Amino acid sequence: MAGFDVIAGADSEPKYMATFAHNFEDKRSYQIDLSSKSSDELMKKLSITEGSLDLLVGGPPCQGFSKNVPRKYRYLTDENNLLTKAFLNYCESIRPRMVLMENVAEMESGFERAYSDEIINRLNGLGYTVTEAALNAADYGVPQRRRRAFFLANRDGLRFEIPKPTHRPPSDQFDLLRATHVSVWEAIGDLPSLDHGEMPERSEYACEPHSDYQRLMRNGSKAVANHVARRLRPTQYARLAALGPGQGLKDLPPELRVKSGYSGAYGRLTKDMVAPTITRWVFHPGSGRWGHPVDIRTLSIREIARIQGFPDSFEFVGTFTDQAGQLGNAAPPLLIECIAESMVAQLVTRRSHTWEAITGLRRKPQSSPGLMSRWLAIARRAAEAQAPCQCGRGGGMTKRQRECLDFILLFWERHRYGPSYQEIADALGMSQRSTAYRMVKLLCERGFLVKSPGHARSIRCGSPICTCPGELLEASGRWPEEETAL
């Protein structure tokens, strides 16, 4: 997604990690409580070092802030709220180049901004520039009114701009450049009809896709899994059957009414509406407007996934209730993708400008997903760098070390002298000059750079991994012993 290579996922909930492992078979999954595990332990398992990860994404549990929890039961020291601090502790230890954190919109202003301010202050103290915003997923092509708070941060000193909305309400007749919000039927209208309690293992599509959103969700799939409808109790079924599309609790006949409930309880969707916020209680008709707009039943797991923006190729495991909980607690992938692509594009543009200013070489940044700039290969660890080099002498070079050496070489080719440590730090997004100094020192110790009395040598071969036999470059002038320049 957005050119990212996901290397691992971690959560304390085993059912959630079972779904992650099912969909990311070649990635590492860890069912652990991050609040009780040392970050060093996870970093060791993932073979990452401080500063080597490009992006860390987290969504600490939000029930302590959620408006679905009665106000009298929300309190500052809720253990779910404290997990936000655990995520920040991992940011401090791992020090990724970028951080993306998601939570319910109420976090922004809840408890007089106690947690929002702590997030921003902690990240600022670590050298990050932070942008915060509350976004509605419907404005970014998700068929659901879902407001979430986001914290975007980076160590390059760039204040991220929030991506502009791609969709608008149908009532906005003057903005013709954006598409209208995606409706319920545009999202699920090509999925086959079901009876309540019908649970086929796989289902063929009912028709050809009739919206761009359906084509996007299919992405070449010929059939779908998880298109199963929960069996309702007789009274629950009778209540839904007594209502038409768009009706709800207040429209029930006297003999079927309940004493109290949510305003949207037992509500049925209409085809042209944008769905309300999906919650982990989406499996129960009395907890919200989850009634299908045509069939007498609640939404299927696949229909809920469509409304959340999960592609049909993404499958969920566990019981119906387990899967509903996973979907209710998830962040919409399409919204996350939009934010991540914006972060990438802004940093690549910034890096390109920095590169041109330092080297005098004009570089055209690549912004297509999967074709990120070599200077910002987002979340892509150099796993291939662990292989032996062609000459047998340079194996194990990390992506970051290779970027540093490439910059030194290209700088030399342009100027015929080496860059200063500060120039290296600026070009590679390092927060301190001393970081560049330590990396150059390590490259010297490993033989990738050679320090000699009269000149500096940088040796490079044709291997994309190694920098050993082949081209020999010499720069005039002495190699400095202090942290000034190469």
C-alpha positions as CSV (number, residue, x, y, z in Angstrom):
1,M,0.0,0.0,0.0
2,A,1.3,3.4,-1.0
3,G,4.7,1.9,-1.9
4,F,5.2,0.6,1.6
5,D,6.7,-2.8,2.4
6,V,5.1,-3.9,5.7
7,I,7.7,-5.9,7.7
8,A,5.7,-6.9,10.7
9,G,2.5,-6.4,12.8
10,A,2.0,-6.6,16.5
11,D,-1.1,-6.6,18.7
12,S,-2.0,-8.2,22.1
13,E,-5.3,-9.6,20.6
14,P,-4.6,-13.2,19.2
15,K,-7.7,-13.1,16.9
16,Y,-6.5,-9.9,15.3
17,M,-3.0,-11.3,14.7
18,A,-4.6,-14.4,13.2
19,T,-6.2,-12.3,10.6
20,F,-2.9,-10.4,10.0
21,A,-1.0,-13.6,9.6
22,H,-3.6,-15.0,7.2
23,N,-3.3,-12.0,4.9
24,F,0.4,-11.3,5.3
25,E,1.9,-14.8,5.2
26,D,5.4,-13.6,4.3
27,K,5.5,-11.0,7.1
28,R,6.2,-11.5,10.8
29,S,3.3,-11.2,13.2
30,Y,3.7,-10.9,17.0
31,Q,0.9,-11.4,19.4
32,I,2.4,-9.4,22.3
33,D,1.4,-6.7,24.7
34,L,3.7,-3.8,23.7
35,S,3.1,-2.0,27.0
36,S,4.8,-4.9,28.9
37,K,7.5,-5.8,26.4
38,S,10.8,-4.0,25.9
39,S,11.2,-2.3,22.6
40,D,14.8,-3.7,22.5
41,E,13.3,-7.2,22.3
42,L,11.1,-6.4,19.3
43,M,13.8,-4.5,17.6
44,K,16.1,-7.5,18.0
45,K,13.5,-9.9,16.5
46,L,13.0,-7.6,13.5
47,S,16.7,-6.9,13.1
48,I,16.2,-3.2,13.1
49,T,18.4,-0.6,14.7
50,E,17.6,2.9,16.1
51,G,16.8,5.2,13.2
52,S,16.7,2.5,10.5
53,L,12.9,2.2,10.2
54,D,11.2,4.6,7.8
55,L,7.7,4.5,9.2
56,L,6.0,3.3,12.4
57,V,2.2,3.2,12.4
58,G,0.1,2.7,15.5
59,G,-3.5,2.9,16.6
60,P,-3.5,2.4,20.4
61,P,-6.9,1.2,21.7
62,C,-9.3,4.1,21.9
63,Q,-12.2,3.0,24.1
64,G,-11.0,5.3,26.9
65,F,-11.7,8.3,24.6
66,S,-14.6,7.0,22.5
67,K,-18.0,8.8,22.6
68,N,-19.6,5.3,22.5
69,V,-18.5,5.0,26.1
70,P,-20.8,7.0,28.5
71,R,-19.0,10.2,29.7
72,K,-19.2,9.1,33.4
73,Y,-17.1,6.0,32.5
74,R,-14.3,8.0,30.7
75,Y,-11.4,8.9,32.8
76,L,-7.8,10.1,32.3
77,T,-6.1,7.1,33.8
78,D,-8.0,4.5,31.8
79,E,-5.6,1.7,30.9
80,N,-6.6,2.0,27.2
81,N,-5.5,5.6,27.3
82,L,-2.2,4.7,28.9
83,L,-1.3,2.5,25.9
84,T,-0.8,5.7,23.9
85,K,2.3,6.3,26.2
86,A,3.5,2.8,25.4
87,F,3.4,3.6,21.6
88,L,5.4,6.8,22.3
89,N,8.0,4.8,24.2
90,Y,8.5,2.7,21.1
91,C,8.8,5.8,19.0
92,E,11.6,7.0,21.4
93,S,13.5,3.7,21.1
94,I,13.0,2.9,17.4
95,R,13.3,6.6,16.2
96,P,11.7,5.9,12.8
97,R,12.0,8.6,10.2
98,M,8.2,9.0,10.2
99,V,5.4,8.3,12.6
100,L,1.7,7.9,11.9
101,M,-0.7,7.5,14.8
102,E,-4.5,7.1,14.6
103,N,-7.2,7.3,17.3
104,V,-10.8,8.5,17.8
105,A,-11.4,12.1,17.0
106,E,-12.3,12.8,20.7
107,M,-8.6,12.3,21.6
108,E,-7.8,15.7,20.1
109,S,-9.7,17.6,22.7
110,G,-10.5,15.0,25.4
111,F,-9.4,15.6,29.0
112,E,-8.5,19.3,28.1
113,R,-6.0,18.0,25.4
114,A,-3.9,16.2,28.1
115,Y,-3.1,13.3,25.7
116,S,-2.8,15.3,22.5
117,D,-0.4,17.7,24.1
118,E,1.6,14.9,25.6
119,I,1.9,13.2,22.2
120,I,3.0,16.4,20.5
121,N,5.4,17.4,23.3
122,R,7.0,13.9,23.5
123,L,7.5,13.7,19.7
124,N,8.8,17.3,19.6
125,G,11.3,16.4,22.3
126,L,12.6,13.5,20.1
127,G,13.3,15.8,17.2
128,Y,10.0,15.3,15.3
129,T,7.9,17.9,13.7
130,V,4.2,17.0,14.3
131,T,1.0,17.8,12.4
132,E,-2.4,16.8,14.0
133,A,-5.8,16.7,12.3
134,A,-9.2,15.2,12.7
135,L,-10.4,13.8,9.3
136,N,-13.7,12.3,8.0
137,A,-13.1,9.1,6.1
138,A,-16.1,10.0,3.8
139,D,-14.1,13.0,2.4
140,Y,-11.4,10.6,1.2
141,G,-13.5,8.1,-0.7
142,V,-14.6,5.8,2.1
143,P,-18.4,5.1,2.2
144,Q,-18.7,5.9,5.9
145,R,-18.9,8.9,8.2
146,R,-15.9,8.1,10.4
147,R,-14.0,10.9,12.1
148,R,-10.5,10.1,13.4
149,A,-7.6,12.0,14.9
150,F,-4.2,11.6,13.2
151,F,-0.7,12.6,14.3
152,L,1.8,12.8,11.4
153,A,5.5,13.3,12.4
154,N,8.9,13.3,10.8
155,R,12.5,14.0,11.7
156,D,13.2,16.0,8.5
157,G,11.9,19.2,10.0
158,L,9.0,19.3,7.6
159,R,5.5,20.2,8.8
160,F,3.3,17.8,6.9
161,E,0.3,19.3,5.1
162,I,-2.9,17.3,5.5
163,P,-4.0,15.8,2.2
164,K,-6.9,17.7,0.6
165,P,-10.3,15.8,0.6
166,T,-11.0,13.9,-2.6
167,H,-14.8,13.7,-2.2
168,R,-17.6,16.1,-1.2
169,P,-21.2,15.8,0.0
170,P,-23.8,15.7,-2.7
171,S,-25.2,18.9,-1.3
172,D,-22.1,20.8,-2.4
173,Q,-23.1,21.6,-5.9
174,F,-20.3,24.2,-6.5
175,D,-17.2,21.9,-6.2
176,L,-17.2,20.0,-9.4
177,L,-13.5,19.0,-9.2
178,R,-14.2,16.4,-6.5
179,A,-16.4,13.3,-6.7
180,T,-19.4,13.0,-4.4
181,H,-19.3,10.9,-1.3
182,V,-19.5,7.1,-2.0
183,S,-22.9,5.8,-1.1
184,V,-23.8,2.5,0.6
185,W,-25.1,0.9,-2.7
186,E,-22.0,2.1,-4.6
187,A,-20.0,0.2,-2.1
188,I,-22.0,-3.1,-1.7
189,G,-24.5,-3.2,-4.6
190,D,-22.7,-5.9,-6.5
191,L,-22.7,-8.4,-3.7
192,P,-25.3,-11.2,-3.8
193,S,-28.5,-11.2,-1.7
194,L,-28.5,-13.2,1.5
195,D,-31.0,-14.5,4.0
196,H,-30.2,-13.9,7.7
197,G,-28.1,-16.8,9.0
198,E,-26.9,-17.7,5.4
199,M,-23.1,-18.3,5.6
200,P,-21.6,-19.5,2.3
201,E,-17.9,-20.2,2.3
202,R,-17.4,-18.1,-0.9
203,S,-19.8,-16.1,-3.0
204,E,-19.7,-15.1,-6.6
205,Y,-20.6,-11.5,-7.5
206,A,-24.2,-10.8,-8.3
207,C,-23.4,-8.6,-11.3
208,E,-20.6,-6.6,-13.0
209,P,-19.3,-3.7,-10.9
210,H,-21.4,-0.6,-11.4
211,S,-19.2,1.9,-9.6
212,D,-15.5,2.8,-9.5
213,Y,-15.5,1.9,-5.8
214,Q,-16.7,-1.7,-6.5
215,R,-14.0,-2.0,-9.2
216,L,-11.4,-0.8,-6.7
217,M,-12.5,-3.2,-4.0
218,R,-12.6,-6.2,-6.4
219,N,-9.1,-5.5,-7.8
220,G,-9.4,-8.6,-10.0
221,S,-11.1,-10.9,-7.5
222,K,-13.6,-13.4,-9.0
223,A,-15.4,-14.3,-5.8
224,V,-15.5,-13.1,-2.2
225,A,-15.1,-14.7,1.2
226,N,-16.7,-13.5,4.5
227,H,-20.0,-12.7,2.8
228,V,-22.0,-14.2,5.7
229,A,-25.0,-12.9,7.5
230,R,-25.6,-13.4,11.2
231,R,-28.7,-15.3,12.2
232,L,-31.1,-13.1,14.1
233,R,-33.4,-13.9,17.0
234,P,-37.1,-14.0,16.1
235,T,-37.8,-10.7,17.8
236,Q,-34.8,-9.1,16.1
237,Y,-35.9,-10.3,12.7
238,A,-39.5,-9.1,13.3
239,R,-38.2,-5.6,14.2
240,L,-36.1,-5.3,11.0
241,A,-38.9,-6.8,8.9
242,A,-41.3,-4.1,10.3
243,L,-39.0,-1.3,9.1
244,G,-38.3,0.1,5.7
245,P,-35.0,1.6,4.4
246,G,-34.1,4.7,6.4
247,Q,-36.4,3.8,9.3
248,G,-35.3,3.0,12.9
249,L,-36.2,2.6,16.5
250,K,-38.9,5.3,16.6
251,D,-40.7,3.8,13.7
252,L,-41.3,0.4,15.3
253,P,-44.9,-0.7,16.0
254,P,-45.8,-0.6,19.7
255,E,-45.7,-4.3,20.2
256,L,-42.0,-4.4,19.0
257,R,-40.6,-1.3,20.6
258,V,-37.8,-1.5,23.2
259,K,-37.7,0.6,26.3
260,S,-34.6,2.5,25.4
261,G,-31.7,2.4,22.9
262,Y,-29.4,4.3,20.6
263,S,-31.1,6.7,18.2
264,G,-30.0,4.5,15.3
265,A,-30.9,1.2,16.9
266,Y,-32.6,-1.3,14.6
267,G,-32.1,1.2,11.8
268,R,-32.0,0.2,8.2
269,L,-29.6,1.8,5.7
270,T,-30.8,3.4,2.5
271,K,-29.0,2.8,-0.9
272,D,-28.0,6.5,-1.3
273,M,-26.8,7.3,2.1
274,V,-23.2,7.3,3.5
275,A,-23.0,4.6,6.2
276,P,-22.5,5.7,9.9
277,T,-19.4,4.9,11.8
278,I,-18.8,1.1,12.0
279,T,-18.3,0.0,15.6
280,R,-17.2,-3.3,17.1
281,W,-20.9,-3.8,18.0
282,V,-21.9,-3.9,14.3
283,F,-23.0,-7.5,14.7
284,H,-26.0,-6.5,16.9
285,P,-29.0,-4.8,15.2
286,G,-29.9,-3.0,18.5
287,S,-26.5,-1.1,18.6
288,G,-26.9,1.0,15.4
289,R,-28.1,1.4,11.8
290,W,-26.8,-1.9,10.5
291,G,-29.9,-3.1,8.7
292,H,-29.4,-4.0,5.0
293,P,-31.2,-1.6,2.6
294,V,-32.9,-4.5,0.7
295,D,-32.6,-7.8,2.5
296,I,-34.2,-8.3,6.0
297,R,-30.9,-8.9,7.8
298,T,-27.9,-7.0,9.2
299,L,-24.8,-6.4,7.1
300,S,-22.6,-9.3,6.2
301,I,-18.9,-9.2,7.2
302,R,-17.9,-8.6,3.6
303,E,-20.3,-5.7,3.3
304,I,-18.9,-4.2,6.5
305,A,-15.4,-4.7,5.1
306,R,-16.4,-2.9,1.9
307,I,-17.8,0.0,4.0
308,Q,-14.5,0.2,5.9
309,G,-12.5,0.1,2.6
310,F,-10.9,-3.3,2.8
311,P,-10.4,-4.9,-0.6
312,D,-12.2,-8.2,-1.3
313,S,-8.8,-10.0,-1.3
314,F,-8.4,-9.3,2.4
315,E,-10.0,-12.1,4.4
316,F,-11.0,-12.2,8.1
317,V,-10.7,-15.1,10.4
318,G,-12.5,-16.0,13.7
319,T,-16.2,-16.1,14.7
320,F,-18.7,-13.5,13.3
321,T,-18.4,-11.5,16.5
322,D,-14.5,-11.7,16.3
323,Q,-14.5,-10.4,12.7
324,A,-17.0,-7.6,13.5
325,G,-14.7,-6.5,16.4
326,Q,-11.7,-6.4,14.1
327,L,-13.6,-4.3,11.5
328,G,-15.1,-1.9,14.1
329,N,-11.6,-1.2,15.6
330,A,-9.8,-0.8,12.3
331,A,-8.7,2.3,10.6
332,P,-10.0,2.6,7.0
333,P,-7.2,1.4,4.7
334,L,-8.1,3.9,1.9
335,L,-7.8,6.8,4.3
336,I,-4.5,5.5,5.7
337,E,-3.2,5.1,2.1
338,C,-4.2,8.6,1.2
339,I,-2.3,10.0,4.2
340,A,0.8,7.8,3.7
341,E,1.1,8.7,0.0
342,S,0.9,12.4,0.9
343,M,3.6,12.0,3.5
344,V,5.8,10.2,1.0
345,A,5.2,12.8,-1.7
346,Q,6.0,15.7,0.6
347,L,9.2,14.2,1.9
348,V,10.4,13.1,-1.5
349,T,9.8,16.6,-2.8
350,R,11.7,18.1,0.2
351,R,14.5,15.6,-0.2
352,S,14.8,16.4,-4.0
353,H,15.0,20.1,-3.2
354,T,17.6,19.6,-0.5
355,W,19.6,17.3,-2.9
356,E,19.6,19.9,-5.6
357,A,20.6,22.7,-3.3
358,I,23.6,20.7,-2.0
359,T,24.9,18.9,-5.1
360,G,23.7,21.2,-7.9
361,L,22.2,18.0,-9.5
362,R,18.6,18.2,-10.5
363,R,16.6,15.1,-9.5
364,K,13.1,14.3,-10.5
365,P,11.3,12.6,-7.6
366,Q,9.3,9.5,-8.3
367,S,5.9,9.4,-6.7
368,S,4.2,6.4,-8.2
369,P,3.4,3.7,-5.6
370,G,6.1,1.1,-5.5
371,L,8.6,3.4,-7.3
372,M,9.6,5.7,-4.4
373,S,12.8,7.7,-4.6
374,R,16.0,5.8,-3.7
375,W,16.5,8.3,-1.0
376,L,13.2,7.6,0.6
377,A,12.5,3.9,0.0
378,I,9.6,4.0,2.5
379,A,9.4,1.1,5.0
380,R,11.6,-0.9,2.8
381,R,14.4,-2.6,4.7
382,A,17.4,-3.7,2.7
383,A,16.9,-7.4,3.3
384,E,19.0,-8.1,0.2
385,A,21.9,-6.3,1.9
386,Q,22.3,-9.3,4.2
387,A,23.4,-11.4,1.3
388,P,27.2,-11.7,0.5
389,C,28.5,-9.2,-1.9
390,Q,29.9,-10.3,-5.3
391,C,33.5,-9.8,-4.1
392,G,32.9,-11.5,-0.8
393,R,33.8,-8.5,1.3
394,G,30.9,-6.1,1.7
395,G,27.9,-8.2,2.8
396,G,25.5,-6.8,5.4
397,M,25.5,-3.2,4.4
398,T,22.2,-1.6,5.5
399,K,20.0,0.5,3.3
400,R,20.9,3.6,5.3
401,Q,24.7,3.0,5.0
402,R,24.3,2.5,1.2
403,E,22.3,5.7,0.9
404,C,25.1,7.5,2.8
405,L,27.8,6.1,0.5
406,D,25.8,6.8,-2.6
407,F,25.4,10.4,-1.6
408,I,29.1,10.8,-0.9
409,L,30.0,9.4,-4.3
410,L,27.5,11.5,-6.2
411,F,28.5,14.6,-4.3
412,W,32.2,13.9,-5.2
413,E,31.3,13.3,-8.9
414,R,29.7,16.8,-9.0
415,H,32.2,18.8,-6.9
416,R,35.4,16.7,-6.8
417,Y,35.5,17.0,-3.0
418,G,33.5,15.3,-0.2
419,P,30.4,16.7,1.6
420,S,30.5,17.9,5.2
421,Y,28.8,15.9,7.9
422,Q,26.1,18.5,8.1
423,E,25.4,18.2,4.4
424,I,25.1,14.4,4.7
425,A,22.7,14.8,7.6
426,D,20.6,17.3,5.7
427,A,20.4,15.2,2.6
428,L,19.5,12.0,4.4
429,G,17.2,13.5,6.9
430,M,19.4,12.9,10.0
431,S,18.5,14.9,13.0
432,Q,22.1,15.5,14.1
433,R,25.5,15.9,12.4
434,S,27.0,13.4,14.8
435,T,24.8,10.7,13.3
436,A,26.4,11.3,9.9
437,Y,29.8,11.3,11.6
438,R,29.2,7.9,13.2
439,M,27.9,6.4,10.0
440,V,30.9,7.6,8.0
441,K,33.2,6.3,10.7
442,L,31.5,2.9,10.5
443,L,31.8,2.8,6.7
444,C,35.5,3.5,7.1
445,E,35.9,0.7,9.7
446,R,34.2,-1.7,7.3
447,G,36.4,-0.8,4.4
448,F,33.7,0.9,2.2
449,L,35.5,4.3,2.7
450,V,39.3,4.4,3.0
451,K,41.0,7.1,5.0
452,S,44.6,7.9,4.1
453,P,47.1,10.7,4.7
454,G,46.7,12.6,1.4
455,H,43.3,11.7,0.0
456,A,40.0,10.0,0.5
457,R,39.1,7.0,-1.5
458,S,35.7,5.5,-2.1
459,I,35.6,2.2,-3.8
460,R,32.5,0.8,-5.5
461,C,31.7,-2.2,-7.7
462,G,28.8,-2.9,-10.0
463,S,26.9,-4.9,-7.4
464,P,23.8,-3.1,-6.1
465,I,24.6,-4.5,-2.6
466,C,28.3,-4.0,-2.3
467,T,30.8,-1.2,-2.7
468,C,34.0,-3.1,-3.2
469,P,35.9,-3.8,-6.5
470,G,35.5,-1.5,-9.4
471,E,35.5,2.2,-9.6
472,L,38.1,4.1,-7.6
473,L,37.6,7.7,-6.7
474,E,40.2,10.0,-5.2
475,A,39.5,13.4,-3.7
476,S,42.3,15.9,-3.1
477,G,42.9,17.3,0.3
478,R,43.4,15.8,3.7
479,W,40.8,13.6,5.4
480,P,39.7,15.5,8.5
481,E,40.0,14.0,11.9
482,E,37.2,16.1,13.4
483,E,33.5,16.5,12.7
484,T,33.8,19.1,9.9
485,A,33.9,17.6,6.4
486,L,34.9,14.6,4.4
